[in-house]
Amino acid sequence: MTLPPDESAQELWVDDEAGPIVRPYALTRGRTRPTKGSLLDLISLVVTVRSPAEYDVGIGPEQHKVVSLCRRPLSVAEVAAYLNLPIGTVRVLLGDLLDRQLVQVREPRPPTDLPDDSIFKAVINGLRAL
């Protein structure tokens, strides 16, 4: 026998404008950091490596959405925006997907690897000379 839904309980968890409320810590099982490695940079690019197989249990709907979104490279900040979730939550979800080898993350180049400013100045001066 099923009981009728309790309307007062439903009002606590549903807001007409916001939709159902799920706390971010529920999505990450209370974790605030990825299980391995460091925090991902906001401009790191995420790309899907493979789709989840049937035996990949424990992957939530948000992680499935990340896998489908990242078929083309997206930054960590873009993923958070598309999912409408806090960046910390998205970093944990991405860490789980990295552990399962479903996505790959390309970190931004460190400033020491970038060309010298003199190269940019020479290019600008060359363009002005045209």
C-alpha positions as CSV (number, residue, x, y, z in Angstrom):
1,M,0.0,0.0,0.0
2,T,1.4,3.4,-1.0
3,L,0.6,6.5,0.9
4,P,-0.5,9.7,-0.8
5,P,2.2,12.3,-1.3
6,D,2.5,14.7,1.6
7,E,2.0,18.1,0.1
8,S,3.7,19.9,3.0
9,A,6.8,17.9,2.6
10,Q,6.9,18.5,-1.1
11,E,6.7,22.2,-0.6
12,L,9.9,22.1,1.4
13,W,11.9,20.5,-1.4
14,V,10.4,22.1,-4.5
15,D,10.4,25.8,-5.5
16,D,8.3,26.8,-8.5
17,E,11.0,29.0,-9.8
18,A,14.1,27.0,-8.9
19,G,12.8,23.5,-9.4
20,P,13.8,20.5,-7.2
21,I,16.5,21.3,-4.7
22,V,19.4,19.0,-4.4
23,R,22.3,20.1,-2.2
24,P,25.7,20.0,-3.9
25,Y,27.2,17.8,-1.1
26,A,24.6,15.1,-2.0
27,L,26.0,15.0,-5.5
28,T,29.6,14.6,-4.2
29,R,28.8,12.3,-1.2
30,G,30.0,15.0,1.1
31,R,33.4,15.4,-0.6
32,T,34.8,18.9,-1.2
33,R,38.0,17.8,-3.2
34,P,38.6,15.3,-6.0
35,T,39.9,11.9,-4.7
36,K,43.2,12.2,-6.6
37,G,45.3,15.0,-7.8
38,S,45.0,18.7,-7.3
39,L,42.1,21.1,-8.0
40,L,41.4,21.7,-11.6
41,D,42.0,25.2,-13.0
42,L,38.9,27.1,-14.2
43,I,40.3,27.3,-17.7
44,S,41.4,23.6,-17.9
45,L,39.8,22.0,-20.9
46,V,37.7,18.8,-20.4
47,V,37.1,16.4,-23.2
48,T,35.3,13.0,-23.2
49,V,37.5,10.0,-23.9
50,R,34.8,7.3,-23.8
51,S,31.2,6.9,-22.9
52,P,30.3,5.0,-19.8
53,A,29.9,1.3,-20.2
54,E,27.1,-0.8,-18.7
55,Y,29.4,-2.0,-16.0
56,D,30.3,1.6,-14.9
57,V,27.9,1.8,-12.0
58,G,27.7,4.7,-9.7
59,I,27.7,7.4,-12.3
60,G,25.0,10.0,-11.7
61,P,22.9,12.0,-14.2
62,E,25.2,15.0,-13.7
63,Q,28.2,13.0,-14.7
64,H,26.4,11.5,-17.7
65,K,25.6,15.1,-18.7
66,V,29.3,16.1,-18.4
67,V,30.3,13.2,-20.6
68,S,27.8,14.2,-23.3
69,L,28.7,17.9,-23.0
70,C,32.4,17.4,-23.3
71,R,32.3,15.6,-26.6
72,R,33.8,18.9,-27.7
73,P,36.4,20.5,-25.3
74,L,34.9,22.7,-22.6
75,S,36.6,24.6,-19.8
76,V,35.8,23.6,-16.2
77,A,34.0,26.9,-15.8
78,E,31.8,26.2,-18.8
79,V,30.9,22.8,-17.5
80,A,29.9,24.4,-14.2
81,A,27.8,27.0,-16.1
82,Y,26.0,24.4,-18.2
83,L,25.3,22.2,-15.2
84,N,24.3,25.2,-13.1
85,L,26.4,23.8,-10.2
86,P,29.0,25.4,-7.9
87,I,32.6,25.0,-9.3
88,G,33.7,23.0,-6.3
89,T,31.0,20.4,-6.9
90,V,31.9,20.2,-10.6
91,R,35.6,19.7,-9.7
92,V,34.7,16.7,-7.6
93,L,32.4,15.3,-10.3
94,L,35.2,15.7,-12.9
95,G,37.7,14.1,-10.5
96,D,35.4,11.0,-10.4
97,L,35.2,10.9,-14.2
98,L,39.0,11.3,-14.4
99,D,39.4,8.3,-12.0
100,R,37.1,6.2,-14.3
101,Q,39.1,7.5,-17.4
102,L,35.9,8.8,-19.0
103,V,37.3,12.3,-19.5
104,Q,40.7,13.8,-20.1
105,V,41.7,17.2,-18.7
106,R,44.2,19.5,-20.5
107,E,45.7,21.9,-18.0
108,P,46.6,25.4,-19.2
109,R,50.2,26.2,-20.1
110,P,52.2,27.6,-17.3
111,P,53.3,31.2,-17.8
112,T,56.9,30.1,-18.2
113,D,56.0,28.2,-21.3
114,L,54.4,31.2,-23.0
115,P,56.3,33.2,-25.6
116,D,58.3,36.3,-24.5
117,D,56.5,39.7,-24.7
118,S,59.1,40.8,-27.3
119,I,57.6,38.3,-29.8
120,F,54.2,39.8,-29.4
121,K,55.5,43.4,-29.8
122,A,57.4,42.3,-32.9
123,V,54.2,40.8,-34.4
124,I,52.2,44.0,-33.6
125,N,54.9,46.2,-35.1
126,G,55.0,44.0,-38.2
127,L,51.2,44.2,-38.6
128,R,51.3,48.0,-38.2
129,A,54.0,48.1,-40.9
130,L,51.6,46.5,-43.4
